[in-house]
Amino acid sequence: RRLGWHAAGRGLIAPVLARAANDNRRDGGDAGPAGAAFDPLLAEALKHFAIHGLAAAEAAVDLAAEAGARGDANAKDRWLAITQMFDRRLAARAGRAPEPA
């Protein structure tokens, strides 16, 4: 009996497919450690990176400065946190209050 491609495929792939499991729960139950690790700030930073590319850190620090000028401390902190994900030193420099002259 000659073993062709199909026979080899059934022998090697079928057992793997039979054991495959879908870990995307649809019953609304606890998603486990992967679901608990979701970070909305990280998702926002990734969207920001998708828009601005390698200039994302500079754009985020500019948005933090604009929020600070408006007096919106929450937005400033959020943009500084996003800046920190891209460039910690830039975020540290931007987060320091300017020294009076």
Phi and psi restraints in degrees (range 20) as a CNS / XPLOR table:
assign (resid 1 and name C) (resid 2 and name N)
       (resid 2 and name CA) (resid 2 and name C) 1.0 -96.4 20.0 2
assign (resid 2 and name N) (resid 2 and name CA)
       (resid 2 and name C) (resid 3 and name N) 1.0 129.7 20.0 2
assign (resid 2 and name C) (resid 3 and name N)
       (resid 3 and name CA) (resid 3 and name C) 1.0 -90.2 20.0 2
assign (resid 3 and name N) (resid 3 and name CA)
       (resid 3 and name C) (resid 4 and name N) 1.0 117.0 20.0 2
assign (resid 3 and name C) (resid 4 and name N)
       (resid 4 and name CA) (resid 4 and name C) 1.0 -99.0 20.0 2
assign (resid 4 and name N) (resid 4 and name CA)
       (resid 4 and name C) (resid 5 and name N) 1.0 -172.5 20.0 2
assign (resid 4 and name C) (resid 5 and name N)
       (resid 5 and name CA) (resid 5 and name C) 1.0 -59.5 20.0 2
assign (resid 5 and name N) (resid 5 and name CA)
       (resid 5 and name C) (resid 6 and name N) 1.0 -41.8 20.0 2
assign (resid 5 and name C) (resid 6 and name N)
       (resid 6 and name CA) (resid 6 and name C) 1.0 -66.5 20.0 2
assign (resid 6 and name N) (resid 6 and name CA)
       (resid 6 and name C) (resid 7 and name N) 1.0 -39.4 20.0 2
assign (resid 6 and name C) (resid 7 and name N)
       (resid 7 and name CA) (resid 7 and name C) 1.0 -66.8 20.0 2
assign (resid 7 and name N) (resid 7 and name CA)
       (resid 7 and name C) (resid 8 and name N) 1.0 -41.0 20.0 2
assign (resid 7 and name C) (resid 8 and name N)
       (resid 8 and name CA) (resid 8 and name C) 1.0 -65.9 20.0 2
assign (resid 8 and name N) (resid 8 and name CA)
       (resid 8 and name C) (resid 9 and name N) 1.0 -38.3 20.0 2
assign (resid 8 and name C) (resid 9 and name N)
       (resid 9 and name CA) (resid 9 and name C) 1.0 -64.9 20.0 2
assign (resid 9 and name N) (resid 9 and name CA)
       (resid 9 and name C) (resid 10 and name N) 1.0 -41.4 20.0 2
assign (resid 9 and name C) (resid 10 and name N)
       (resid 10 and name CA) (resid 10 and name C) 1.0 -66.3 20.0 2
assign (resid 10 and name N) (resid 10 and name CA)
       (resid 10 and name C) (resid 11 and name N) 1.0 -35.1 20.0 2
assign (resid 10 and name C) (resid 11 and name N)
       (resid 11 and name CA) (resid 11 and name C) 1.0 -74.1 20.0 2
assign (resid 11 and name N) (resid 11 and name CA)
       (resid 11 and name C) (resid 12 and name N) 1.0 -33.2 20.0 2
assign (resid 11 and name C) (resid 12 and name N)
       (resid 12 and name CA) (resid 12 and name C) 1.0 -98.1 20.0 2
assign (resid 12 and name N) (resid 12 and name CA)
       (resid 12 and name C) (resid 13 and name N) 1.0 -36.2 20.0 2
assign (resid 12 and name C) (resid 13 and name N)
       (resid 13 and name CA) (resid 13 and name C) 1.0 -92.6 20.0 2
assign (resid 13 and name N) (resid 13 and name CA)
       (resid 13 and name C) (resid 14 and name N) 1.0 -38.0 20.0 2
assign (resid 13 and name C) (resid 14 and name N)
       (resid 14 and name CA) (resid 14 and name C) 1.0 -57.5 20.0 2
assign (resid 14 and name N) (resid 14 and name CA)
       (resid 14 and name C) (resid 15 and name N) 1.0 -43.7 20.0 2
assign (resid 14 and name C) (resid 15 and name N)
       (resid 15 and name CA) (resid 15 and name C) 1.0 -62.4 20.0 2
assign (resid 15 and name N) (resid 15 and name CA)
       (resid 15 and name C) (resid 16 and name N) 1.0 -34.4 20.0 2
assign (resid 15 and name C) (resid 16 and name N)
       (resid 16 and name CA) (resid 16 and name C) 1.0 -68.2 20.0 2
assign (resid 16 and name N) (resid 16 and name CA)
       (resid 16 and name C) (resid 17 and name N) 1.0 -43.9 20.0 2
assign (resid 16 and name C) (resid 17 and name N)
       (resid 17 and name CA) (resid 17 and name C) 1.0 -65.3 20.0 2
assign (resid 17 and name N) (resid 17 and name CA)
       (resid 17 and name C) (resid 18 and name N) 1.0 -33.7 20.0 2
assign (resid 17 and name C) (resid 18 and name N)
       (resid 18 and name CA) (resid 18 and name C) 1.0 -66.7 20.0 2
assign (resid 18 and name N) (resid 18 and name CA)
       (resid 18 and name C) (resid 19 and name N) 1.0 -27.3 20.0 2
assign (resid 18 and name C) (resid 19 and name N)
       (resid 19 and name CA) (resid 19 and name C) 1.0 -95.8 20.0 2
assign (resid 19 and name N) (resid 19 and name CA)
       (resid 19 and name C) (resid 20 and name N) 1.0 -3.2 20.0 2
assign (resid 19 and name C) (resid 20 and name N)
       (resid 20 and name CA) (resid 20 and name C) 1.0 -65.2 20.0 2
assign (resid 20 and name N) (resid 20 and name CA)
       (resid 20 and name C) (resid 21 and name N) 1.0 143.5 20.0 2
assign (resid 20 and name C) (resid 21 and name N)
       (resid 21 and name CA) (resid 21 and name C) 1.0 -133.3 20.0 2
assign (resid 21 and name N) (resid 21 and name CA)
       (resid 21 and name C) (resid 22 and name N) 1.0 145.3 20.0 2
assign (resid 21 and name C) (resid 22 and name N)
       (resid 22 and name CA) (resid 22 and name C) 1.0 -94.4 20.0 2
assign (resid 22 and name N) (resid 22 and name CA)
       (resid 22 and name C) (resid 23 and name N) 1.0 120.2 20.0 2
assign (resid 22 and name C) (resid 23 and name N)
       (resid 23 and name CA) (resid 23 and name C) 1.0 -94.0 20.0 2
assign (resid 23 and name N) (resid 23 and name CA)
       (resid 23 and name C) (resid 24 and name N) 1.0 5.7 20.0 2
assign (resid 23 and name C) (resid 24 and name N)
       (resid 24 and name CA) (resid 24 and name C) 1.0 -87.7 20.0 2
assign (resid 24 and name N) (resid 24 and name CA)
       (resid 24 and name C) (resid 25 and name N) 1.0 100.2 20.0 2
assign (resid 24 and name C) (resid 25 and name N)
       (resid 25 and name CA) (resid 25 and name C) 1.0 -74.6 20.0 2
assign (resid 25 and name N) (resid 25 and name CA)
       (resid 25 and name C) (resid 26 and name N) 1.0 136.7 20.0 2
assign (resid 25 and name C) (resid 26 and name N)
       (resid 26 and name CA) (resid 26 and name C) 1.0 -112.2 20.0 2
assign (resid 26 and name N) (resid 26 and name CA)
       (resid 26 and name C) (resid 27 and name N) 1.0 -0.5 20.0 2
assign (resid 26 and name C) (resid 27 and name N)
       (resid 27 and name CA) (resid 27 and name C) 1.0 -86.9 20.0 2
assign (resid 27 and name N) (resid 27 and name CA)
       (resid 27 and name C) (resid 28 and name N) 1.0 2.5 20.0 2
assign (resid 27 and name C) (resid 28 and name N)
       (resid 28 and name CA) (resid 28 and name C) 1.0 79.8 20.0 2
assign (resid 28 and name N) (resid 28 and name CA)
       (resid 28 and name C) (resid 29 and name N) 1.0 5.1 20.0 2
assign (resid 28 and name C) (resid 29 and name N)
       (resid 29 and name CA) (resid 29 and name C) 1.0 -75.1 20.0 2
assign (resid 29 and name N) (resid 29 and name CA)
       (resid 29 and name C) (resid 30 and name N) 1.0 -178.2 20.0 2
assign (resid 29 and name C) (resid 30 and name N)
       (resid 30 and name CA) (resid 30 and name C) 1.0 -64.9 20.0 2
assign (resid 30 and name N) (resid 30 and name CA)
       (resid 30 and name C) (resid 31 and name N) 1.0 130.9 20.0 2
assign (resid 30 and name C) (resid 31 and name N)
       (resid 31 and name CA) (resid 31 and name C) 1.0 -80.6 20.0 2
assign (resid 31 and name N) (resid 31 and name CA)
       (resid 31 and name C) (resid 32 and name N) 1.0 -3.5 20.0 2
assign (resid 31 and name C) (resid 32 and name N)
       (resid 32 and name CA) (resid 32 and name C) 1.0 83.3 20.0 2
assign (resid 32 and name N) (resid 32 and name CA)
       (resid 32 and name C) (resid 33 and name N) 1.0 -160.3 20.0 2
assign (resid 32 and name C) (resid 33 and name N)
       (resid 33 and name CA) (resid 33 and name C) 1.0 -62.5 20.0 2
assign (resid 33 and name N) (resid 33 and name CA)
       (resid 33 and name C) (resid 34 and name N) 1.0 -32.3 20.0 2
assign (resid 33 and name C) (resid 34 and name N)
       (resid 34 and name CA) (resid 34 and name C) 1.0 -66.8 20.0 2
assign (resid 34 and name N) (resid 34 and name CA)
       (resid 34 and name C) (resid 35 and name N) 1.0 -39.3 20.0 2
assign (resid 34 and name C) (resid 35 and name N)
       (resid 35 and name CA) (resid 35 and name C) 1.0 -71.1 20.0 2
assign (resid 35 and name N) (resid 35 and name CA)
       (resid 35 and name C) (resid 36 and name N) 1.0 -32.4 20.0 2
assign (resid 35 and name C) (resid 36 and name N)
       (resid 36 and name CA) (resid 36 and name C) 1.0 -73.3 20.0 2
assign (resid 36 and name N) (resid 36 and name CA)
       (resid 36 and name C) (resid 37 and name N) 1.0 -19.8 20.0 2
assign (resid 36 and name C) (resid 37 and name N)
       (resid 37 and name CA) (resid 37 and name C) 1.0 -87.0 20.0 2
assign (resid 37 and name N) (resid 37 and name CA)
       (resid 37 and name C) (resid 38 and name N) 1.0 0.1 20.0 2
assign (resid 37 and name C) (resid 38 and name N)
       (resid 38 and name CA) (resid 38 and name C) 1.0 -65.9 20.0 2
assign (resid 38 and name N) (resid 38 and name CA)
       (resid 38 and name C) (resid 39 and name N) 1.0 130.3 20.0 2
assign (resid 38 and name C) (resid 39 and name N)
       (resid 39 and name CA) (resid 39 and name C) 1.0 -122.2 20.0 2
assign (resid 39 and name N) (resid 39 and name CA)
       (resid 39 and name C) (resid 40 and name N) 1.0 109.7 20.0 2
assign (resid 39 and name C) (resid 40 and name N)
       (resid 40 and name CA) (resid 40 and name C) 1.0 -61.3 20.0 2
assign (resid 40 and name N) (resid 40 and name CA)
       (resid 40 and name C) (resid 41 and name N) 1.0 -31.8 20.0 2
assign (resid 40 and name C) (resid 41 and name N)
       (resid 41 and name CA) (resid 41 and name C) 1.0 -66.6 20.0 2
assign (resid 41 and name N) (resid 41 and name CA)
       (resid 41 and name C) (resid 42 and name N) 1.0 -38.2 20.0 2
assign (resid 41 and name C) (resid 42 and name N)
       (resid 42 and name CA) (resid 42 and name C) 1.0 -64.6 20.0 2
assign (resid 42 and name N) (resid 42 and name CA)
       (resid 42 and name C) (resid 43 and name N) 1.0 -41.3 20.0 2
assign (resid 42 and name C) (resid 43 and name N)
       (resid 43 and name CA) (resid 43 and name C) 1.0 -62.1 20.0 2
assign (resid 43 and name N) (resid 43 and name CA)
       (resid 43 and name C) (resid 44 and name N) 1.0 -41.3 20.0 2
assign (resid 43 and name C) (resid 44 and name N)
       (resid 44 and name CA) (resid 44 and name C) 1.0 -65.9 20.0 2
assign (resid 44 and name N) (resid 44 and name CA)
       (resid 44 and name C) (resid 45 and name N) 1.0 -39.0 20.0 2
assign (resid 44 and name C) (resid 45 and name N)
       (resid 45 and name CA) (resid 45 and name C) 1.0 -65.0 20.0 2
assign (resid 45 and name N) (resid 45 and name CA)
       (resid 45 and name C) (resid 46 and name N) 1.0 -38.7 20.0 2
assign (resid 45 and name C) (resid 46 and name N)
       (resid 46 and name CA) (resid 46 and name C) 1.0 -66.9 20.0 2
assign (resid 46 and name N) (resid 46 and name CA)
       (resid 46 and name C) (resid 47 and name N) 1.0 -38.6 20.0 2
assign (resid 46 and name C) (resid 47 and name N)
       (resid 47 and name CA) (resid 47 and name C) 1.0 -64.5 20.0 2
assign (resid 47 and name N) (resid 47 and name CA)
       (resid 47 and name C) (resid 48 and name N) 1.0 -41.9 20.0 2
assign (resid 47 and name C) (resid 48 and name N)
       (resid 48 and name CA) (resid 48 and name C) 1.0 -61.7 20.0 2
assign (resid 48 and name N) (resid 48 and name CA)
       (resid 48 and name C) (resid 49 and name N) 1.0 -41.4 20.0 2
assign (resid 48 and name C) (resid 49 and name N)
       (resid 49 and name CA) (resid 49 and name C) 1.0 -65.1 20.0 2
assign (resid 49 and name N) (resid 49 and name CA)
       (resid 49 and name C) (resid 50 and name N) 1.0 -37.2 20.0 2
assign (resid 49 and name C) (resid 50 and name N)
       (resid 50 and name CA) (resid 50 and name C) 1.0 -63.0 20.0 2
assign (resid 50 and name N) (resid 50 and name CA)
       (resid 50 and name C) (resid 51 and name N) 1.0 -32.6 20.0 2
assign (resid 50 and name C) (resid 51 and name N)
       (resid 51 and name CA) (resid 51 and name C) 1.0 -80.9 20.0 2
assign (resid 51 and name N) (resid 51 and name CA)
       (resid 51 and name C) (resid 52 and name N) 1.0 -45.5 20.0 2
assign (resid 51 and name C) (resid 52 and name N)
       (resid 52 and name CA) (resid 52 and name C) 1.0 -101.1 20.0 2
assign (resid 52 and name N) (resid 52 and name CA)
       (resid 52 and name C) (resid 53 and name N) 1.0 -12.7 20.0 2
assign (resid 52 and name C) (resid 53 and name N)
       (resid 53 and name CA) (resid 53 and name C) 1.0 63.4 20.0 2
assign (resid 53 and name N) (resid 53 and name CA)
       (resid 53 and name C) (resid 54 and name N) 1.0 -137.9 20.0 2
assign (resid 53 and name C) (resid 54 and name N)
       (resid 54 and name CA) (resid 54 and name C) 1.0 -69.2 20.0 2
assign (resid 54 and name N) (resid 54 and name CA)
       (resid 54 and name C) (resid 55 and name N) 1.0 -12.8 20.0 2
assign (resid 54 and name C) (resid 55 and name N)
       (resid 55 and name CA) (resid 55 and name C) 1.0 -91.7 20.0 2
assign (resid 55 and name N) (resid 55 and name CA)
       (resid 55 and name C) (resid 56 and name N) 1.0 14.3 20.0 2
assign (resid 55 and name C) (resid 56 and name N)
       (resid 56 and name CA) (resid 56 and name C) 1.0 -63.7 20.0 2
assign (resid 56 and name N) (resid 56 and name CA)
       (resid 56 and name C) (resid 57 and name N) 1.0 -38.6 20.0 2
assign (resid 56 and name C) (resid 57 and name N)
       (resid 57 and name CA) (resid 57 and name C) 1.0 -64.6 20.0 2
assign (resid 57 and name N) (resid 57 and name CA)
       (resid 57 and name C) (resid 58 and name N) 1.0 -45.8 20.0 2
assign (resid 57 and name C) (resid 58 and name N)
       (resid 58 and name CA) (resid 58 and name C) 1.0 -65.4 20.0 2
assign (resid 58 and name N) (resid 58 and name CA)
       (resid 58 and name C) (resid 59 and name N) 1.0 -39.7 20.0 2
assign (resid 58 and name C) (resid 59 and name N)
       (resid 59 and name CA) (resid 59 and name C) 1.0 -65.2 20.0 2
assign (resid 59 and name N) (resid 59 and name CA)
       (resid 59 and name C) (resid 60 and name N) 1.0 -39.4 20.0 2
assign (resid 59 and name C) (resid 60 and name N)
       (resid 60 and name CA) (resid 60 and name C) 1.0 -67.9 20.0 2
assign (resid 60 and name N) (resid 60 and name CA)
       (resid 60 and name C) (resid 61 and name N) 1.0 -39.9 20.0 2
assign (resid 60 and name C) (resid 61 and name N)
       (resid 61 and name CA) (resid 61 and name C) 1.0 -69.2 20.0 2
assign (resid 61 and name N) (resid 61 and name CA)
       (resid 61 and name C) (resid 62 and name N) 1.0 -32.7 20.0 2
assign (resid 61 and name C) (resid 62 and name N)
       (resid 62 and name CA) (resid 62 and name C) 1.0 -65.2 20.0 2
assign (resid 62 and name N) (resid 62 and name CA)
       (resid 62 and name C) (resid 63 and name N) 1.0 -41.7 20.0 2
assign (resid 62 and name C) (resid 63 and name N)
       (resid 63 and name CA) (resid 63 and name C) 1.0 -66.2 20.0 2
assign (resid 63 and name N) (resid 63 and name CA)
       (resid 63 and name C) (resid 64 and name N) 1.0 -34.2 20.0 2
assign (resid 63 and name C) (resid 64 and name N)
       (resid 64 and name CA) (resid 64 and name C) 1.0 -65.6 20.0 2
assign (resid 64 and name N) (resid 64 and name CA)
       (resid 64 and name C) (resid 65 and name N) 1.0 -40.7 20.0 2
assign (resid 64 and name C) (resid 65 and name N)
       (resid 65 and name CA) (resid 65 and name C) 1.0 -65.5 20.0 2
assign (resid 65 and name N) (resid 65 and name CA)
       (resid 65 and name C) (resid 66 and name N) 1.0 -40.7 20.0 2
assign (resid 65 and name C) (resid 66 and name N)
       (resid 66 and name CA) (resid 66 and name C) 1.0 -63.0 20.0 2
assign (resid 66 and name N) (resid 66 and name CA)
       (resid 66 and name C) (resid 67 and name N) 1.0 -42.4 20.0 2
assign (resid 66 and name C) (resid 67 and name N)
       (resid 67 and name CA) (resid 67 and name C) 1.0 -64.8 20.0 2
assign (resid 67 and name N) (resid 67 and name CA)
       (resid 67 and name C) (resid 68 and name N) 1.0 -39.1 20.0 2
assign (resid 67 and name C) (resid 68 and name N)
       (resid 68 and name CA) (resid 68 and name C) 1.0 -64.6 20.0 2
assign (resid 68 and name N) (resid 68 and name CA)
       (resid 68 and name C) (resid 69 and name N) 1.0 -38.4 20.0 2
assign (resid 68 and name C) (resid 69 and name N)
       (resid 69 and name CA) (resid 69 and name C) 1.0 -66.5 20.0 2
assign (resid 69 and name N) (resid 69 and name CA)
       (resid 69 and name C) (resid 70 and name N) 1.0 -31.9 20.0 2
assign (resid 69 and name C) (resid 70 and name N)
       (resid 70 and name CA) (resid 70 and name C) 1.0 -77.7 20.0 2
assign (resid 70 and name N) (resid 70 and name CA)
       (resid 70 and name C) (resid 71 and name N) 1.0 -14.8 20.0 2
assign (resid 70 and name C) (resid 71 and name N)
       (resid 71 and name CA) (resid 71 and name C) 1.0 86.6 20.0 2
assign (resid 71 and name N) (resid 71 and name CA)
       (resid 71 and name C) (resid 72 and name N) 1.0 15.7 20.0 2
assign (resid 71 and name C) (resid 72 and name N)
       (resid 72 and name CA) (resid 72 and name C) 1.0 -92.9 20.0 2
assign (resid 72 and name N) (resid 72 and name CA)
       (resid 72 and name C) (resid 73 and name N) 1.0 91.0 20.0 2
assign (resid 72 and name C) (resid 73 and name N)
       (resid 73 and name CA) (resid 73 and name C) 1.0 -66.6 20.0 2
assign (resid 73 and name N) (resid 73 and name CA)
       (resid 73 and name C) (resid 74 and name N) 1.0 -36.1 20.0 2
assign (resid 73 and name C) (resid 74 and name N)
       (resid 74 and name CA) (resid 74 and name C) 1.0 -64.9 20.0 2
assign (resid 74 and name N) (resid 74 and name CA)
       (resid 74 and name C) (resid 75 and name N) 1.0 -45.0 20.0 2
assign (resid 74 and name C) (resid 75 and name N)
       (resid 75 and name CA) (resid 75 and name C) 1.0 -66.2 20.0 2
assign (resid 75 and name N) (resid 75 and name CA)
       (resid 75 and name C) (resid 76 and name N) 1.0 -38.6 20.0 2
assign (resid 75 and name C) (resid 76 and name N)
       (resid 76 and name CA) (resid 76 and name C) 1.0 -61.6 20.0 2
assign (resid 76 and name N) (resid 76 and name CA)
       (resid 76 and name C) (resid 77 and name N) 1.0 -46.1 20.0 2
assign (resid 76 and name C) (resid 77 and name N)
       (resid 77 and name CA) (resid 77 and name C) 1.0 -63.1 20.0 2
assign (resid 77 and name N) (resid 77 and name CA)
       (resid 77 and name C) (resid 78 and name N) 1.0 -39.9 20.0 2
assign (resid 77 and name C) (resid 78 and name N)
       (resid 78 and name CA) (resid 78 and name C) 1.0 -64.0 20.0 2
assign (resid 78 and name N) (resid 78 and name CA)
       (resid 78 and name C) (resid 79 and name N) 1.0 -44.5 20.0 2
assign (resid 78 and name C) (resid 79 and name N)
       (resid 79 and name CA) (resid 79 and name C) 1.0 -69.2 20.0 2
assign (resid 79 and name N) (resid 79 and name CA)
       (resid 79 and name C) (resid 80 and name N) 1.0 -33.5 20.0 2
assign (resid 79 and name C) (resid 80 and name N)
       (resid 80 and name CA) (resid 80 and name C) 1.0 -67.7 20.0 2
assign (resid 80 and name N) (resid 80 and name CA)
       (resid 80 and name C) (resid 81 and name N) 1.0 -35.8 20.0 2
assign (resid 80 and name C) (resid 81 and name N)
       (resid 81 and name CA) (resid 81 and name C) 1.0 -65.6 20.0 2
assign (resid 81 and name N) (resid 81 and name CA)
       (resid 81 and name C) (resid 82 and name N) 1.0 -38.8 20.0 2
assign (resid 81 and name C) (resid 82 and name N)
       (resid 82 and name CA) (resid 82 and name C) 1.0 -67.5 20.0 2
assign (resid 82 and name N) (resid 82 and name CA)
       (resid 82 and name C) (resid 83 and name N) 1.0 -41.6 20.0 2
assign (resid 82 and name C) (resid 83 and name N)
       (resid 83 and name CA) (resid 83 and name C) 1.0 -59.0 20.0 2
assign (resid 83 and name N) (resid 83 and name CA)
       (resid 83 and name C) (resid 84 and name N) 1.0 -40.1 20.0 2
assign (resid 83 and name C) (resid 84 and name N)
       (resid 84 and name CA) (resid 84 and name C) 1.0 -63.2 20.0 2
assign (resid 84 and name N) (resid 84 and name CA)
       (resid 84 and name C) (resid 85 and name N) 1.0 -31.4 20.0 2
assign (resid 84 and name C) (resid 85 and name N)
       (resid 85 and name CA) (resid 85 and name C) 1.0 -66.0 20.0 2
assign (resid 85 and name N) (resid 85 and name CA)
       (resid 85 and name C) (resid 86 and name N) 1.0 -28.8 20.0 2
assign (resid 85 and name C) (resid 86 and name N)
       (resid 86 and name CA) (resid 86 and name C) 1.0 -94.2 20.0 2
assign (resid 86 and name N) (resid 86 and name CA)
       (resid 86 and name C) (resid 87 and name N) 1.0 -41.5 20.0 2
assign (resid 86 and name C) (resid 87 and name N)
       (resid 87 and name CA) (resid 87 and name C) 1.0 -151.4 20.0 2
assign (resid 87 and name N) (resid 87 and name CA)
       (resid 87 and name C) (resid 88 and name N) 1.0 100.7 20.0 2
assign (resid 87 and name C) (resid 88 and name N)
       (resid 88 and name CA) (resid 88 and name C) 1.0 -64.9 20.0 2
assign (resid 88 and name N) (resid 88 and name CA)
       (resid 88 and name C) (resid 89 and name N) 1.0 -39.8 20.0 2
assign (resid 88 and name C) (resid 89 and name N)
       (resid 89 and name CA) (resid 89 and name C) 1.0 -66.5 20.0 2
assign (resid 89 and name N) (resid 89 and name CA)
       (resid 89 and name C) (resid 90 and name N) 1.0 -41.3 20.0 2
assign (resid 89 and name C) (resid 90 and name N)
       (resid 90 and name CA) (resid 90 and name C) 1.0 -63.3 20.0 2
assign (resid 90 and name N) (resid 90 and name CA)
       (resid 90 and name C) (resid 91 and name N) 1.0 -41.4 20.0 2
assign (resid 90 and name C) (resid 91 and name N)
       (resid 91 and name CA) (resid 91 and name C) 1.0 -65.0 20.0 2
assign (resid 91 and name N) (resid 91 and name CA)
       (resid 91 and name C) (resid 92 and name N) 1.0 -39.1 20.0 2
assign (resid 91 and name C) (resid 92 and name N)
       (resid 92 and name CA) (resid 92 and name C) 1.0 -65.4 20.0 2
assign (resid 92 and name N) (resid 92 and name CA)
       (resid 92 and name C) (resid 93 and name N) 1.0 -42.0 20.0 2
assign (resid 92 and name C) (resid 93 and name N)
       (resid 93 and name CA) (resid 93 and name C) 1.0 -64.9 20.0 2
assign (resid 93 and name N) (resid 93 and name CA)
       (resid 93 and name C) (resid 94 and name N) 1.0 -41.3 20.0 2
assign (resid 93 and name C) (resid 94 and name N)
       (resid 94 and name CA) (resid 94 and name C) 1.0 -72.4 20.0 2
assign (resid 94 and name N) (resid 94 and name CA)
       (resid 94 and name C) (resid 95 and name N) 1.0 -29.2 20.0 2
assign (resid 94 and name C) (resid 95 and name N)
       (resid 95 and name CA) (resid 95 and name C) 1.0 -77.0 20.0 2
assign (resid 95 and name N) (resid 95 and name CA)
       (resid 95 and name C) (resid 96 and name N) 1.0 -21.0 20.0 2
assign (resid 95 and name C) (resid 96 and name N)
       (resid 96 and name CA) (resid 96 and name C) 1.0 -72.8 20.0 2
assign (resid 96 and name N) (resid 96 and name CA)
       (resid 96 and name C) (resid 97 and name N) 1.0 139.3 20.0 2
assign (resid 96 and name C) (resid 97 and name N)
       (resid 97 and name CA) (resid 97 and name C) 1.0 -72.5 20.0 2
assign (resid 97 and name N) (resid 97 and name CA)
       (resid 97 and name C) (resid 98 and name N) 1.0 140.8 20.0 2
assign (resid 97 and name C) (resid 98 and name N)
       (resid 98 and name CA) (resid 98 and name C) 1.0 -65.8 20.0 2
assign (resid 98 and name N) (resid 98 and name CA)
       (resid 98 and name C) (resid 99 and name N) 1.0 139.6 20.0 2
assign (resid 98 and name C) (resid 99 and name N)
       (resid 99 and name CA) (resid 99 and name C) 1.0 -77.9 20.0 2
assign (resid 99 and name N) (resid 99 and name CA)
       (resid 99 and name C) (resid 100 and name N) 1.0 138.6 20.0 2
assign (resid 99 and name C) (resid 100 and name N)
       (resid 100 and name CA) (resid 100 and name C) 1.0 -66.9 20.0 2
assign (resid 100 and name N) (resid 100 and name CA)
       (resid 100 and name C) (resid 101 and name N) 1.0 144.4 20.0 2
